[in-house]
């Protein structure tokens, strides 16, 4: 694949060094999108590979964003490279306002910036309500949320979620039609400000997003709620980062989705994720999806459904697919999801620790990942935290 890129390890077929850089390959036309998918069982070495790929890119001017780290796996790395890990959880001092206007990219006039912020806030509120309710919002509910958001924005320079909830449950109309239309959506969003996630997203932000840092990670390991709430939490946290990510002048950046299945299991969140992936090339972003097993995708919607097709499209938009050791009962689903040949499928259960099958477009490599002792100590800290 050439000599431009970060060192990964040894190509076990040729014996030569193996280097990789998605932006270089994209610029050369080898791949049409810089996104990466990594899958492997616990202990196979996929987490260390992910950390190596992004941390070794930082000296080349790349930045790294982890919009939701459910197990605190990337905190030690963020701190070691001079970045920042922001820990969220019950009783902690850090609080993020997902309705922050955020970092304003260069080149946008006031009207463009207002339209972008309004659309981002509206989409976020709709996705959160749909996820908690586990259904699509009705047109009347969308209207109620829009009007509540407009009212909150007009009443405060920095709107926060409790303002939107208050206006949904007690709108300023005389005939109470909006109250009826938005009541259920209002109670769904109320869980974020007065229920399960109270104290994390219900006020102004206590921390500032600094897009000049080499790495920013949002550590969610102190939250132990059910899967739906973790997904909602990851969505609120990523929304806080989005304005900085969607800056075409922000440089080349990794965006790491660890335990990606948590977001993909919810239709509204999957649609948001898909929209951001489609914009990745324009914004210089390389998305990295990390899975234990690709059969997690089988839980996304029904077979043949739009949601299953959307999840599959995320894989198709990642032309670099790295597979570490898989359990024997996962071989068929993994091969089908990644389009592996029969020979490649039989190879997967024989891979040792740190060995991965790399599929880059239509070419395949078996690579032994190599770590410096200092990296090994640093990365194992996160691995132990993960369990």
C-alpha positions as a Markdown table, in Angstrom:
| # | Residue | x | y | z |
|---|---|---|---|---|
| 1 | Unk | 0.0 | 0.0 | 0.0 |
| 2 | Unk | 3.0 | 2.3 | -0.3 |
| 3 | Unk | 5.3 | 3.8 | 2.3 |
| 4 | Unk | 3.2 | 6.9 | 3.3 |
| 5 | Unk | 1.4 | 6.6 | 6.6 |
| 6 | Unk | 1.7 | 5.5 | 10.2 |
| 7 | Unk | 3.6 | 2.3 | 11.0 |
| 8 | Unk | 1.2 | -0.5 | 12.0 |
| 9 | Unk | 3.4 | -3.6 | 12.1 |
| 10 | Unk | 4.5 | -6.5 | 9.8 |
| 11 | Unk | 2.8 | -7.9 | 6.8 |
| 12 | Unk | 2.9 | -11.6 | 7.6 |
| 13 | Unk | 2.7 | -12.6 | 3.9 |
| 14 | Unk | 5.6 | -10.4 | 2.6 |
| 15 | Unk | 7.5 | -9.9 | 5.8 |
| 16 | Unk | 7.7 | -6.2 | 5.1 |
| 17 | Unk | 6.6 | -3.3 | 7.2 |
| 18 | Unk | 2.9 | -2.3 | 6.9 |
| 19 | Unk | 1.9 | 1.3 | 7.0 |
| 20 | Unk | -1.6 | 2.8 | 6.7 |
| 21 | Unk | -3.2 | 6.3 | 6.3 |
| 22 | Unk | -6.8 | 6.6 | 5.1 |
| 23 | Unk | -6.3 | 10.2 | 3.9 |
| 24 | Unk | -3.3 | 9.3 | 1.8 |
| 25 | Unk | -5.2 | 6.4 | 0.2 |
| 26 | Unk | -8.2 | 8.5 | -0.4 |
| 27 | Unk | -6.1 | 11.2 | -2.0 |
| 28 | Unk | -4.5 | 8.6 | -4.2 |
| 29 | Unk | -7.9 | 7.2 | -5.3 |
| 30 | Unk | -7.2 | 3.8 | -3.7 |
| 31 | Unk | -10.4 | 4.2 | -1.6 |
| 32 | Unk | -13.4 | 6.4 | -2.0 |
| 33 | Unk | -14.0 | 7.0 | 1.7 |
| 34 | Unk | -11.6 | 7.2 | 4.6 |
| 35 | Unk | -13.8 | 5.3 | 7.1 |
| 36 | Unk | -12.6 | 2.2 | 9.0 |
| 37 | Unk | -14.4 | -0.7 | 10.6 |
| 38 | Unk | -12.6 | -2.9 | 13.2 |
| 39 | Unk | -14.1 | -6.1 | 14.6 |
| 40 | Unk | -12.8 | -8.7 | 17.0 |
| 41 | Unk | -13.4 | -10.6 | 20.2 |
| 42 | Unk | -12.3 | -9.3 | 23.6 |
| 43 | Unk | -8.6 | -9.9 | 24.1 |
| 44 | Unk | -7.8 | -10.2 | 20.4 |
| 45 | Unk | -6.1 | -6.8 | 20.2 |
| 46 | Unk | -8.5 | -4.6 | 18.3 |
| 47 | Unk | -8.6 | -1.9 | 21.0 |
| 48 | Unk | -4.8 | -1.5 | 21.0 |
| 49 | Unk | -4.9 | -1.3 | 17.2 |
| 50 | Unk | -7.5 | 1.4 | 17.2 |
| 51 | Unk | -5.5 | 3.4 | 19.8 |
| 52 | Unk | -2.3 | 3.0 | 17.7 |
| 53 | Unk | -4.0 | 4.1 | 14.5 |
| 54 | Unk | -5.3 | 7.4 | 15.9 |
| 55 | Unk | -2.5 | 8.2 | 18.4 |
| 56 | Unk | 0.3 | 7.6 | 15.8 |
| 57 | Unk | -1.6 | 10.0 | 13.5 |
| 58 | Unk | -1.4 | 12.9 | 15.9 |
| 59 | Unk | 2.3 | 13.8 | 15.1 |
| 60 | Unk | 1.1 | 14.2 | 11.5 |
| 61 | Unk | -1.3 | 17.0 | 12.5 |
| 62 | Unk | -4.4 | 14.9 | 12.8 |
| 63 | Unk | -6.8 | 15.3 | 15.8 |
| 64 | Unk | -8.9 | 12.6 | 17.5 |
| 65 | Unk | -12.4 | 12.9 | 18.8 |
| 66 | Unk | -14.3 | 10.2 | 20.8 |
| 67 | Unk | -17.8 | 11.5 | 21.1 |
| 68 | Unk | -18.8 | 8.7 | 23.6 |
| 69 | Unk | -16.6 | 6.3 | 25.5 |
| 70 | Unk | -18.9 | 3.9 | 27.4 |
| 71 | Unk | -16.1 | 2.2 | 29.4 |
| 72 | Unk | -13.5 | 5.0 | 29.7 |
| 73 | Unk | -11.1 | 3.1 | 27.4 |
| 74 | Unk | -9.7 | 6.1 | 25.7 |
| 75 | Unk | -9.2 | 8.4 | 28.7 |
| 76 | Unk | -5.6 | 7.5 | 29.5 |
| 77 | Unk | -4.6 | 7.9 | 25.9 |
| 78 | Unk | -6.3 | 11.4 | 25.6 |
| 79 | Unk | -4.4 | 12.6 | 28.7 |
| 80 | Unk | -1.1 | 11.1 | 27.5 |
| 81 | Unk | -1.1 | 12.9 | 24.2 |
| 82 | Unk | -1.9 | 16.2 | 25.7 |
| 83 | Unk | -5.6 | 16.1 | 25.0 |
| 84 | Unk | -8.6 | 16.1 | 27.4 |
| 85 | Unk | -11.0 | 13.5 | 28.7 |
| 86 | Unk | -14.3 | 14.9 | 30.0 |
| 87 | Unk | -16.0 | 12.6 | 32.5 |
| 88 | Unk | -19.7 | 12.6 | 32.8 |
| 89 | Unk | -21.8 | 10.9 | 35.4 |
| 90 | Unk | -24.2 | 11.3 | 38.3 |
| 91 | Unk | -22.9 | 13.7 | 41.0 |
| 92 | Unk | -20.0 | 14.9 | 38.9 |
| 93 | Unk | -19.3 | 18.6 | 38.2 |
| 94 | Unk | -19.1 | 18.3 | 34.4 |
| 95 | Unk | -22.2 | 19.2 | 32.5 |
| 96 | Unk | -22.7 | 19.6 | 28.8 |
| 97 | Unk | -25.5 | 21.5 | 27.1 |
| 98 | Unk | -26.3 | 19.6 | 23.8 |
| 99 | Unk | -28.1 | 22.8 | 22.6 |
| 100 | Unk | -24.9 | 24.9 | 22.7 |
| 101 | Unk | -24.3 | 26.8 | 19.5 |
| 102 | Unk | -20.8 | 25.6 | 19.7 |
| 103 | Unk | -17.7 | 26.4 | 17.6 |
| 104 | Unk | -18.6 | 28.6 | 14.7 |
| 105 | Unk | -16.6 | 27.6 | 11.5 |
| 106 | Unk | -15.0 | 30.3 | 9.4 |
| 107 | Unk | -16.8 | 31.5 | 6.3 |
| 108 | Unk | -20.4 | 31.3 | 7.6 |
| 109 | Unk | -22.5 | 34.5 | 7.6 |
| 110 | Unk | -25.0 | 35.1 | 10.4 |
| 111 | Unk | -28.0 | 33.7 | 8.5 |
| 112 | Unk | -26.1 | 30.5 | 7.5 |
| 113 | Unk | -24.8 | 30.0 | 11.1 |
| 114 | Unk | -28.3 | 30.5 | 12.6 |
| 115 | Unk | -29.8 | 28.0 | 10.1 |
| 116 | Unk | -27.1 | 25.4 | 10.8 |
| 117 | Unk | -27.5 | 25.7 | 14.6 |
| 118 | Unk | -31.3 | 25.6 | 14.4 |
| 119 | Unk | -31.3 | 22.5 | 12.2 |
| 120 | Unk | -28.8 | 20.7 | 14.5 |
| 121 | Unk | -30.9 | 21.4 | 17.6 |
| 122 | Unk | -34.1 | 20.4 | 15.9 |
| 123 | Unk | -32.7 | 17.1 | 14.6 |
| 124 | Unk | -31.2 | 16.3 | 18.0 |
| 125 | Unk | -34.4 | 16.9 | 20.0 |
| 126 | Unk | -36.4 | 14.8 | 17.5 |
| 127 | Unk | -33.8 | 11.9 | 17.6 |
| 128 | Unk | -33.8 | 11.9 | 21.4 |
| 129 | Unk | -37.6 | 11.9 | 21.7 |
| 130 | Unk | -37.9 | 9.1 | 19.2 |
| 131 | Unk | -35.3 | 7.0 | 20.9 |
| 132 | Unk | -36.9 | 7.3 | 24.4 |
| 133 | Unk | -40.3 | 6.7 | 22.9 |
| 134 | Unk | -39.1 | 3.9 | 20.6 |
| 135 | Unk | -41.2 | 5.2 | 17.7 |
| 136 | Unk | -41.3 | 7.9 | 15.0 |
| 137 | Unk | -42.7 | 11.3 | 16.0 |
| 138 | Unk | -45.9 | 12.4 | 14.5 |
| 139 | Unk | -46.1 | 15.6 | 12.4 |
| 140 | Unk | -47.9 | 17.3 | 15.3 |
| 141 | Unk | -45.2 | 16.3 | 17.8 |
| 142 | Unk | -42.5 | 17.7 | 15.4 |
| 143 | Unk | -44.4 | 21.0 | 15.2 |
| 144 | Unk | -44.7 | 21.1 | 19.0 |
| 145 | Unk | -40.9 | 20.6 | 19.5 |
| 146 | Unk | -40.1 | 23.2 | 16.8 |
| 147 | Unk | -42.3 | 25.8 | 18.5 |
| 148 | Unk | -40.9 | 25.0 | 21.9 |
| 149 | Unk | -37.4 | 25.3 | 20.6 |
| 150 | Unk | -38.1 | 28.6 | 19.0 |
| 151 | Unk | -39.6 | 30.0 | 22.1 |
| 152 | Unk | -36.6 | 28.8 | 24.2 |
| 153 | Unk | -34.2 | 30.4 | 21.8 |
| 154 | Unk | -36.0 | 33.7 | 21.8 |
| 155 | Unk | -36.1 | 33.8 | 25.6 |
| 156 | Unk | -32.4 | 33.1 | 26.2 |
| 157 | Unk | -29.1 | 33.6 | 24.5 |
| 158 | Unk | -28.1 | 30.1 | 25.6 |
| 159 | Unk | -31.2 | 27.7 | 25.5 |
| 160 | Unk | -31.1 | 24.6 | 27.6 |
| 161 | Unk | -33.1 | 21.4 | 27.6 |
| 162 | Unk | -35.3 | 22.3 | 30.6 |
| 163 | Unk | -36.6 | 25.3 | 28.7 |
| 164 | Unk | -37.7 | 23.2 | 25.8 |
| 165 | Unk | -39.3 | 20.6 | 28.2 |
| 166 | Unk | -41.2 | 23.4 | 30.1 |
| 167 | Unk | -42.5 | 24.8 | 26.8 |
| 168 | Unk | -43.6 | 21.4 | 25.6 |
| 169 | Unk | -45.5 | 20.6 | 28.8 |
| 170 | Unk | -46.8 | 24.2 | 29.4 |
| 171 | Unk | -46.8 | 26.0 | 26.0 |
| 172 | Unk | -47.8 | 29.7 | 25.7 |
| 173 | Unk | -51.0 | 29.1 | 23.7 |
| 174 | Unk | -54.5 | 29.8 | 24.8 |
| 175 | Unk | -56.4 | 26.7 | 23.6 |
| 176 | Unk | -53.9 | 24.1 | 24.9 |
| 177 | Unk | -53.6 | 22.4 | 21.5 |
| 178 | Unk | -49.8 | 22.5 | 21.6 |
| 179 | Unk | -49.9 | 21.1 | 25.1 |
| 180 | Unk | -51.8 | 18.1 | 23.9 |
| 181 | Unk | -49.7 | 17.6 | 20.8 |
| 182 | Unk | -46.4 | 17.8 | 22.6 |
| 183 | Unk | -47.3 | 16.2 | 25.9 |
| 184 | Unk | -45.8 | 12.7 | 25.3 |
| 185 | Unk | -42.7 | 14.1 | 23.6 |
| 186 | Unk | -42.2 | 16.5 | 26.5 |
| 187 | Unk | -42.4 | 13.7 | 29.1 |
| 188 | Unk | -39.9 | 11.7 | 27.0 |
| 189 | Unk | -37.4 | 14.5 | 27.0 |
| 190 | Unk | -38.1 | 15.2 | 30.6 |
| 191 | Unk | -36.1 | 12.1 | 31.5 |
| 192 | Unk | -33.0 | 13.9 | 30.4 |
| 193 | Unk | -33.5 | 16.8 | 32.8 |
| 194 | Unk | -35.4 | 15.4 | 35.8 |
| 195 | Unk | -35.0 | 11.7 | 35.5 |
| 196 | Unk | -32.4 | 9.1 | 34.7 |
| 197 | Unk | -29.8 | 11.6 | 33.3 |
| 198 | Unk | -30.5 | 14.6 | 35.6 |
| 199 | Unk | -27.5 | 16.7 | 36.2 |
| 200 | Unk | -25.6 | 16.0 | 33.0 |
| 201 | Unk | -27.5 | 17.8 | 30.3 |
| 202 | Unk | -29.9 | 20.1 | 32.1 |
| 203 | Unk | -28.0 | 23.4 | 32.3 |
| 204 | Unk | -25.3 | 25.5 | 30.7 |
| 205 | Unk | -22.0 | 23.7 | 29.9 |
| 206 | Unk | -19.4 | 23.8 | 32.6 |
| 207 | Unk | -16.6 | 22.8 | 30.1 |
| 208 | Unk | -15.6 | 24.3 | 26.8 |
| 209 | Unk | -14.9 | 22.3 | 23.7 |
| 210 | Unk | -11.4 | 23.2 | 22.5 |
| 211 | Unk | -10.9 | 22.2 | 18.9 |
| 212 | Unk | -7.2 | 22.9 | 19.0 |
| 213 | Unk | -6.5 | 20.0 | 21.4 |
| 214 | Unk | -4.9 | 16.9 | 19.8 |
| 215 | Unk | -7.6 | 14.7 | 21.3 |
| 216 | Unk | -10.9 | 15.1 | 23.1 |
| 217 | Unk | -12.8 | 12.1 | 24.6 |
| 218 | Unk | -16.1 | 12.1 | 26.5 |
| 219 | Unk | -15.8 | 9.4 | 29.2 |
| 220 | Unk | -19.2 | 7.9 | 30.0 |
| 221 | Unk | -17.9 | 5.0 | 32.1 |
| 222 | Unk | -19.5 | 6.3 | 35.3 |
| 223 | Unk | -23.0 | 5.9 | 33.9 |
| 224 | Unk | -24.4 | 2.4 | 34.3 |
| 225 | Unk | -28.0 | 2.7 | 33.1 |
| 226 | Unk | -29.7 | 0.6 | 30.6 |
| 227 | Unk | -28.7 | 0.4 | 26.9 |
| 228 | Unk | -31.2 | 2.9 | 25.7 |
| 229 | Unk | -30.1 | 5.6 | 28.2 |
| 230 | Unk | -26.4 | 4.9 | 27.3 |
| 231 | Unk | -27.3 | 5.5 | 23.7 |
| 232 | Unk | -29.2 | 8.7 | 24.5 |
| 233 | Unk | -26.2 | 9.8 | 26.5 |
| 234 | Unk | -23.8 | 9.1 | 23.7 |
| 235 | Unk | -26.0 | 11.1 | 21.3 |
| 236 | Unk | -26.2 | 14.1 | 23.7 |
| 237 | Unk | -22.5 | 14.0 | 24.1 |
| 238 | Unk | -21.7 | 13.8 | 20.4 |
| 239 | Unk | -24.2 | 16.6 | 19.6 |
| 240 | Unk | -22.1 | 18.8 | 21.8 |
| 241 | Unk | -19.0 | 18.0 | 19.6 |
| 242 | Unk | -20.8 | 18.3 | 16.3 |
| 243 | Unk | -20.3 | 22.0 | 15.6 |
| 244 | Unk | -16.6 | 21.6 | 15.8 |
| 245 | Unk | -16.6 | 18.4 | 13.7 |
| 246 | Unk | -18.7 | 19.9 | 10.9 |
| 247 | Unk | -16.0 | 22.5 | 10.1 |
| 248 | Unk | -14.6 | 22.0 | 6.6 |
| 249 | Unk | -11.5 | 24.0 | 7.7 |
| 250 | Unk | -11.0 | 21.9 | 10.9 |
| 251 | Unk | -8.3 | 19.7 | 9.3 |
| 252 | Unk | -8.1 | 15.9 | 9.2 |
| 253 | Unk | -9.7 | 14.2 | 12.2 |
| 254 | Unk | -10.5 | 10.7 | 13.5 |
| 255 | Unk | -13.9 | 10.3 | 15.0 |
| 256 | Unk | -14.0 | 7.1 | 17.0 |
| 257 | Unk | -17.3 | 5.2 | 17.7 |
| 258 | Unk | -16.5 | 2.6 | 20.3 |
| 259 | Unk | -19.2 | 0.0 | 21.0 |
| 260 | Unk | -21.0 | 1.4 | 17.9 |
| 261 | Unk | -23.8 | -1.1 | 18.2 |
| 262 | Unk | -25.3 | 1.0 | 21.0 |
| 263 | Unk | -26.1 | 3.8 | 18.6 |
| 264 | Unk | -27.0 | 1.6 | 15.6 |
| 265 | Unk | -29.7 | -0.3 | 17.7 |
| 266 | Unk | -31.9 | 2.8 | 17.7 |
| 267 | Unk | -33.4 | 4.0 | 14.3 |
| 268 | Unk | -33.3 | 7.7 | 15.1 |
| 269 | Unk | -29.7 | 7.6 | 16.2 |
| 270 | Unk | -28.7 | 5.4 | 13.3 |
| 271 | Unk | -30.2 | 8.0 | 10.9 |
| 272 | Unk | -28.1 | 10.8 | 12.5 |
| 273 | Unk | -25.0 | 8.6 | 12.3 |
| 274 | Unk | -25.6 | 7.8 | 8.7 |
| 275 | Unk | -26.0 | 11.5 | 7.8 |
| 276 | Unk | -22.7 | 12.4 | 9.4 |
| 277 | Unk | -20.9 | 9.5 | 7.7 |
| 278 | Unk | -22.1 | 10.8 | 4.3 |
| 279 | Unk | -20.5 | 14.2 | 5.0 |
| 280 | Unk | -17.2 | 12.8 | 6.3 |
| 281 | Unk | -15.2 | 13.3 | 3.1 |
| 282 | Unk | -16.2 | 16.9 | 2.8 |
| 283 | Unk | -15.1 | 17.7 | 6.4 |
| 284 | Unk | -11.8 | 15.7 | 6.4 |
| 285 | Unk | -13.2 | 13.2 | 8.8 |
| 286 | Unk | -12.3 | 9.5 | 9.0 |
| 287 | Unk | -14.8 | 7.6 | 11.1 |
| 288 | Unk | -13.7 | 4.5 | 13.0 |
| 289 | Unk | -16.4 | 2.0 | 14.0 |
| 290 | Unk | -15.4 | -0.6 | 16.7 |
| 291 | Unk | -17.4 | -3.8 | 17.2 |
| 292 | Unk | -17.0 | -7.0 | 19.1 |
| 293 | Unk | -18.9 | -9.0 | 16.5 |
| 294 | Unk | -20.6 | -7.9 | 13.3 |
| 295 | Unk | -23.6 | -10.1 | 14.1 |
| 296 | Unk | -24.6 | -7.1 | 16.3 |
| 297 | Unk | -25.9 | -5.7 | 13.0 |
| 298 | Unk | -28.5 | -8.5 | 12.9 |
| 299 | Unk | -30.2 | -6.7 | 15.8 |
| 300 | Unk | -30.7 | -3.6 | 13.7 |
| 301 | Unk | -34.3 | -3.6 | 12.4 |
| 302 | Unk | -35.9 | -6.6 | 10.7 |
| 303 | Unk | -34.3 | -8.5 | 7.8 |
| 304 | Unk | -34.8 | -6.4 | 4.6 |
| 305 | Unk | -35.9 | -3.3 | 6.6 |
| 306 | Unk | -34.8 | 0.2 | 5.9 |
| 307 | Unk | -32.9 | 0.2 | 9.2 |
| 308 | Unk | -30.9 | -2.9 | 8.3 |
| 309 | Unk | -30.1 | -1.4 | 4.9 |
| 310 | Unk | -28.9 | 1.8 | 6.6 |
| 311 | Unk | -26.6 | -0.2 | 9.0 |
| 312 | Unk | -25.2 | -2.1 | 6.1 |
| 313 | Unk | -24.6 | 1.1 | 4.2 |
| 314 | Unk | -22.3 | 2.3 | 7.0 |
| 315 | Unk | -20.2 | -0.8 | 6.3 |
| 316 | Unk | -20.2 | -0.2 | 2.6 |
| 317 | Unk | -18.9 | 3.3 | 3.2 |
| 318 | Unk | -15.9 | 1.9 | 5.1 |
| 319 | Unk | -13.5 | 0.4 | 2.5 |
| 320 | Unk | -11.0 | -0.4 | 5.2 |
| 321 | Unk | -12.2 | -3.4 | 7.1 |
| 322 | Unk | -10.0 | -4.9 | 9.8 |
| 323 | Unk | -11.1 | -8.2 | 11.3 |
| 324 | Unk | -9.4 | -9.8 | 14.4 |
| 325 | Unk | -10.1 | -13.2 | 15.8 |
| 326 | Unk | -13.8 | -14.3 | 15.7 |
| 327 | Unk | -15.6 | -17.1 | 17.5 |
| 328 | Unk | -16.5 | -20.0 | 15.2 |
| 329 | Unk | -20.2 | -19.3 | 15.4 |
| 330 | Unk | -19.6 | -15.7 | 14.1 |
| 331 | Unk | -17.6 | -16.7 | 11.0 |
| 332 | Unk | -20.6 | -16.8 | 8.6 |
| 333 | Unk | -22.1 | -13.5 | 9.6 |
| 334 | Unk | -18.7 | -11.8 | 9.7 |
| 335 | Unk | -17.9 | -13.1 | 6.2 |
| 336 | Unk | -21.3 | -12.1 | 4.8 |
| 337 | Unk | -21.1 | -8.6 | 6.3 |
| 338 | Unk | -17.6 | -7.9 | 5.1 |
| 339 | Unk | -17.7 | -9.8 | 1.8 |
| 340 | Unk | -14.8 | -12.2 | 2.8 |
| 341 | Unk | -13.7 | -15.1 | 0.6 |
| 342 | Unk | -13.9 | -18.6 | 1.8 |
| 343 | Unk | -10.1 | -18.6 | 2.4 |
| 344 | Unk | -10.3 | -15.4 | 4.4 |
| 345 | Unk | -13.2 | -16.8 | 6.5 |
| 346 | Unk | -11.3 | -19.9 | 7.5 |
| 347 | Unk | -8.3 | -17.8 | 8.5 |
| 348 | Unk | -10.2 | -15.7 | 11.1 |
| 349 | Unk | -10.3 | -18.3 | 14.0 |
| 350 | Unk | -6.6 | -19.0 | 13.6 |
| 351 | Unk | -5.4 | -15.4 | 14.1 |
| 352 | Unk | -3.2 | -14.8 | 17.1 |
| 353 | Unk | -3.3 | -11.8 | 19.5 |
| 354 | Unk | -2.6 | -8.6 | 17.5 |
| 355 | Unk | -3.1 | -10.3 | 14.2 |
| 356 | Unk | -5.7 | -8.9 | 11.9 |
| 357 | Unk | -7.1 | -9.5 | 8.4 |
| 358 | Unk | -7.1 | -6.2 | 6.6 |
| 359 | Unk | -9.4 | -5.7 | 3.6 |
| 360 | Unk | -8.6 | -2.4 | 1.9 |
| 361 | Unk | -10.9 | -2.0 | -1.1 |
| 362 | Unk | -10.3 | -5.3 | -3.0 |
| 363 | Unk | -6.9 | -6.1 | -1.5 |
| 364 | Unk | -6.2 | -8.3 | 1.6 |
| 365 | Unk | -3.3 | -8.4 | 4.1 |
| 366 | Unk | -2.6 | -10.3 | 7.3 |
| 367 | Unk | -0.8 | -7.9 | 9.6 |
| 368 | Unk | 0.8 | -8.4 | 13.0 |
| 369 | Unk | 0.3 | -5.2 | 15.0 |
| 370 | Unk | 3.5 | -4.1 | 16.8 |
| 371 | Unk | 3.5 | -2.0 | 19.9 |
| 372 | Unk | 6.3 | 0.0 | 21.7 |
| 373 | Unk | 6.5 | -1.0 | 25.4 |
| 374 | Unk | 5.3 | 2.4 | 26.4 |
| 375 | Unk | 2.3 | 2.1 | 24.2 |
| 376 | Unk | 1.6 | -1.4 | 25.6 |
| 377 | Unk | 1.5 | 0.0 | 29.1 |
| 378 | Unk | -0.6 | 2.9 | 28.2 |
| 379 | Unk | -3.1 | 0.9 | 26.1 |
| 380 | Unk | -3.4 | -1.9 | 28.6 |
| 381 | Unk | -4.6 | 0.6 | 31.2 |
| 382 | Unk | -7.7 | 1.2 | 29.1 |
| 383 | Unk | -8.1 | -2.5 | 28.4 |
| 384 | Unk | -8.1 | -3.4 | 32.1 |
| 385 | Unk | -10.7 | -0.7 | 32.7 |
| 386 | Unk | -12.8 | -2.3 | 30.1 |
| 387 | Unk | -12.6 | -5.8 | 31.6 |
